[in-house]
Amino acid sequence: MPENTSQRQILFSVLAVMGAMLSIGFGASLAKTLFSSVGPLGTAAYRITTGAMILLIWFRPWRWVTSRADWQRILPYGAMLAMMNLLFYAALDTLPVGVAIAIEFTGPLALAIFSSRRAVDFLWAALAVLGLLLLTPVLSADQPLDPTGVVLALGAGAFWAAYIVLGRRASHLRAGQVTGLGMTAAAAMALPFGIAQAGAELLNPSLLATGLFVGLLSSAIPYTLEMHALRYLPTKTFGVTVSVEPMFGAIAGAIILSETLSLAQILAIGCIMAASAGCTATAMRQAKRS
């Protein structure tokens, strides 16, 4: 963060992160409207392929030399990205948007907690577990969730955590090189699943337009806003602000899809958001001390 950052720049950067999270939520909600035509896997193929095209045009990663060793890091990174998106969209087929995002959040949250030795992180782990328990039929009997959807969302979270680990292993490369080539590899892996589910319907012009818009909302717009925010926000502030994503997902689902959540589900989302924000804050406080 630049030393001469003004309060106005910080405020606009926080708003930019909020806008990015809102864009992702509306992108996921809009994506669900395509499920009846191309299915969740076809929609995931739209989202990943559009993201790859945007990143390729923006970064032009072919300008840099990519060695065989580099590809050995980028391809697994892309595979995790593909699986994360495929499972997340499959989960959205039966889960409300905000709930699916909250469950997926437990993947990187668990990675952060398990890699830490701070006692306070057990509090955040307990809070996250409470959130998951509130989403189970035992404690949420009024609106029980589809078990398959829950497992798929947890799987998406696990691949999200793996994506973070593999991304770190490729962090010696340029960011544009990793993200551009990684997303392209993910698109190559996801497209066969989308084609298998939707076939030629993926080429329907009216669906293509919506699929492009999903990609813009889920990739281009949030990525641009986040890159701007990272120039001015401390990492802790950025990480805590990102924790509002499940809430914005629930709002978008209510507006676009008329999804309603039970009180237990709202509390569960709140617990997981609080655990994510708390874990980020304590991690950054510890890093500052050391």
Summary of the structure (lengths in Angstrom):
residues: 290
radius of gyration: 18.7
end to end distance: 18.6
largest distance: 56.3
contacts: 1066
relative contact order: 0.23
helix: 82%
strand: 0%
